[in-house]
Amino acid sequence: MSAPAQTPAYKIGIVKQVLSGDTIVIRKQPQGGPPPEKVIALSGITAPKLARQRTANNDTETKDEPFAWEAREFLRKLVGKEVIFTAEKPPNSATREYGTVWAGKDPVKDENLTEALLAEGLAKVRDGGRNIPQLKKLVEIEDVAKSQGKGIWGTDLQEHVRDIKWSVENPKQFVNKFNGQPIKAIIEYVRDGSTVRLCLLPDFTQITLMLSGIRCPAVRQEGASEPYAEEARFFLESKLLQKDVEVILESVNNNNFVGTILHPQGNIAEALLRQGFAKCVDWSLAVMKSGASNLRAAERSAKDAKLRIWTHYTSNAPIIAAKDKEFTATVMEVVNGDALVVKMPNNAHKKIFLASIRPPREKNSPDEEGKNSPRPKGFKPLYDIPWMYEAREFLRKKLVGKKVNVTVDYIQPAKDNFPEKSCCTVVSGGTNMAEALVAKGFATVVRYRNDNDQRSSHYDKLLEAELKAQKAGIGVHAKKDIPTHRIQDTSGDSAKAKKFFPFLKRAQKTEATVEFVASGSRMRIYIPKESVLVTFLLAGINCPRGARPAVGGGGGMQEAEPYGEEALHFTKEKCLQRDVVVTIEEMDKAGNFIGWLWVENENLSVALVEHGLASMHHTAETSEFARAIKTAEENASKKRIGIWKDYVEVEKETEKERNAPIQDRTVKYEKVVITEITPEGNFYAQNVDLGSKLESLMDKIHQEFKNNAPLPGSYIPRRGNICAARFTMDDQWYRAKVEKVTDDKMAHIFYIDYGNREVVSITRLASLPAGTESDPPYASEYVLCCVKFPSDPDDRSEAVAAFSTDTLNRKLLLNVETRGSPPGVTLVDPNTNADVAKNLIKEGLVLMEGLRDHRLAALVSEYRQAQDHAKSSRLNLWRHGDITDDDAVEFGARR
């Protein structure tokens, strides 16, 4: 009697994957990590084999056997579902077990997959199995399928063989072909949580896809995988392996496609991030068509919850108080292409930086030693760095004077002598200005380490905008048509200013941009039409000056005049970086242009006077704006605002008396020493009464340099600097002003306390000792009143020589006769009471120059008599007769 048949041991599991029409991978429910799994081959049958790709381990590429794909697809419907199965492991099998699987939990009622495959003609009883009694039922099912011509028993077998495309020749072109449209696909294999192998339908194209925007821990075939790598892979497998999905191809990286997988339950990348299985990757976030912000939010929630890979995470982003996090401000100035000066609600000014962007950079190629080559003389970053001016102008035209919404993203701490920086997102009219700047190619995006949280709150939008700008090849990404700006700067260069003055004066009203405001009435403006930068002074007003660096550049500051700072702020708020209209009328001897300026049709000179921040200058009396300025001044004085705050009528009367014309010549002699006479006949004099102060100053300078000798060449001179210079004649140090620096490292200097000039090597210059730079110059320049030196070089040299003999290094009496630059004076020898100028005229060495000032009528009369004596005696200039006879009518004097 035979033993009763053994009841099979039923097991329950979840279908993880279908390897082919007769092989299934079944796993348990997960408990604290990826669960164990079994590979089950269906007993007693053989399904058609799927195609195999040529690989390093497989030299032969095979095609599908007919209906292999259909058999696999028949079983794939079970993936992710719970099934009941039996399993038996033969002694000669390493991992594979053989058994039967039912599509449900009841082996009696539910479908037997082996029988179902045979019934559909998608498998056959294995060779040699038809005579085995246990397989009799399977043979009967197969015979029915055969008789019906189903599946592999049919006649159209070759129509059921896939044409598989194992690779894509031109991945970028392939991505562009679909243009962001969803493609139906099946996930065939999961390499790690963020990399999968896909079969694109309906063309059966096989691709490897990296999920856009994220990276999961790596699974290594050899050695230990990164923490949570296996868990991340299982998470993706459990959700999407062999499921129908849609994929959007977005980019290519090393022949791997980068894209987003869409599933009815949501974006798997977002789910991986939210569970702490992945972190965001900046470069691939930028290629996403949409949803980058959702990924960032998912990552942030995992960080906050310290999930999985973020278990030990600590944010390095500074904590910003809610009241300081967001605010509305008015833009006052654009600094280069990435910073703004804004006026806060409390009227304080604050410098902020656009978060996570970098303005155009100077392309400076290093030399052989790896050092960057020095910038050329006169280098101006705003104009000379390509695209910097365009970036600044883009922001200036959109923002200056406008209200913006500011969100502080992070605060960059002070480092390497750079102050703390508030890095913000600035929105104007709904536009993120940093994103707009990057999209135009006027800025690039800063790259960060993955663990750095200090970045813009719209960082992914910035990356996306940069990618578009790079593809379009615009702005800093352009390979050609790089803008250049050849700017002329007339500031401090009177010769250059003279060349532009005629054009600018003739132009009447000229459009300009105010680049810098030095005081209420002094600024630097850029005139685009002429591509020139000029120093511009407002006409018709006296405006108090603000605080400024002390003479000599020693680091000290001169105090502001009353209301000087208020005038400076007023002018800054009115016109800094605004488009203005100017009319240039005059130019002073320093090369500064003087004229009128309008901002939004408002005359700035009148506006300053109106607000009590300036007074009317006498030159305005002849201008067309005299009445407007006078009325503004009267109104301001009545309101007692600004400089008129403490004004009283008595002071007004005193001012009238002070400005009243002097009826008679005033003689008030100063004791002076003549220290220098120029080849033109001008001279420099020191006040004798200040001699002790000068001696004390010189002693201090000489002693300081004796004790602390400067290192030759350590001082770098700039035109206009006040410094110490070593005089060639006595090798002593004196105060000097740098007038010019030549390419051969020579400096043209002027000794401010003595009036002489010389050209020295820059190694003979040094910084002044502290406390010696603030004294005003002890030598003042003058000219002889009513005297004209000859135009002929030889005659002039003779006259200057005689003048020097009479005066140089001698103590004389000086009286100022006319105000001017320089003042006109008379010199008297205290020993003989002789007028030096009168003697020169009387000897025929110089000419008398008549003045129409009735105060000096007596002086002019004396000088004329002296000149008549020289004429009649035919002395020096008059030796050939009356040299003024050439002014007769026959020589064209009145033609």
FENGIRA-V275494 format. One record per run of one state. SS is the DSSP state (helix for helix, strand for strand, loop for the rest). FROM is the first residue (numbers start at 1). TO is the last residue. If there is no record, write none. Layout:
BEGIN
[[SS;FROM;TO] [SS;FROM;TO]]
END
This chain:
BEGIN
[[loop;1;10] [strand;11;20] [loop;21;22] [strand;23;27] [loop;28;36] [strand;37;42] [loop;43;44] [strand;45;47] [loop;48;51] [strand;52;52] [loop;53;61] [strand;62;62] [loop;63;67] [helix;68;76] [loop;77;81] [strand;82;85] [loop;86;87] [strand;88;88] [loop;89;95] [strand;96;99] [loop;100;100] [strand;101;102] [loop;103;111] [strand;112;112] [helix;113;119] [loop;120;122] [strand;123;125] [loop;126;132] [helix;133;148] [loop;149;150] [helix;151;153] [loop;154;156] [helix;157;160] [loop;161;164] [strand;165;165] [loop;166;170] [helix;171;178] [loop;179;182] [strand;183;192] [loop;193;194] [strand;195;200] [loop;201;204] [strand;205;211] [loop;212;213] [strand;214;216] [loop;217;228] [helix;229;240] [loop;241;243] [strand;244;253] [loop;254;255] [strand;256;263] [loop;264;265] [strand;266;267] [helix;268;274] [loop;275;277] [strand;278;280] [loop;281;281] [helix;282;285] [loop;286;291] [helix;292;305] [loop;306;307] [helix;308;310] [loop;311;321] [helix;322;325] [strand;326;335] [loop;336;338] [strand;339;343] [loop;344;348] [strand;349;354] [loop;355;356] [strand;357;359] [loop;360;365] [strand;366;366] [loop;367;371] [strand;372;372] [loop;373;380] [helix;381;384] [loop;385;387] [helix;388;399] [loop;400;402] [strand;403;412] [loop;413;414] [strand;415;415] [loop;416;417] [strand;418;418] [loop;419;420] [strand;421;428] [loop;429;430] [strand;431;432] [helix;433;439] [loop;440;442] [strand;443;445] [loop;446;458] [helix;459;472] [loop;473;474] [helix;475;477] [loop;478;487] [strand;488;489] [loop;490;493] [helix;494;506] [loop;507;508] [strand;509;519] [loop;520;521] [strand;522;527] [loop;528;531] [strand;532;538] [loop;539;540] [strand;541;543] [loop;544;547] [strand;548;549] [loop;550;556] [strand;557;558] [loop;559;563] [helix;564;575] [loop;576;578] [strand;579;587] [loop;588;592] [strand;593;599] [loop;600;601] [strand;602;603] [helix;604;610] [loop;611;613] [strand;614;616] [loop;617;617] [helix;618;622] [loop;623;625] [helix;626;639] [loop;640;641] [helix;642;644] [loop;645;648] [helix;649;659] [loop;660;669] [strand;670;677] [loop;678;682] [strand;683;687] [helix;688;707] [loop;708;721] [strand;722;726] [loop;727;732] [strand;733;741] [loop;742;745] [strand;746;751] [loop;752;756] [strand;757;761] [helix;762;764] [strand;765;766] [loop;767;778] [strand;779;784] [loop;785;786] [strand;787;788] [loop;789;792] [helix;793;807] [strand;808;808] [loop;809;810] [strand;811;818] [loop;819;822] [strand;823;828] [loop;829;834] [strand;835;835] [helix;836;842] [loop;843;846] [strand;847;848] [loop;849;853] [helix;854;873] [loop;874;875] [helix;876;878] [loop;879;882] [helix;883;887] [loop;888;888] [helix;889;891] [loop;892;895]]
END
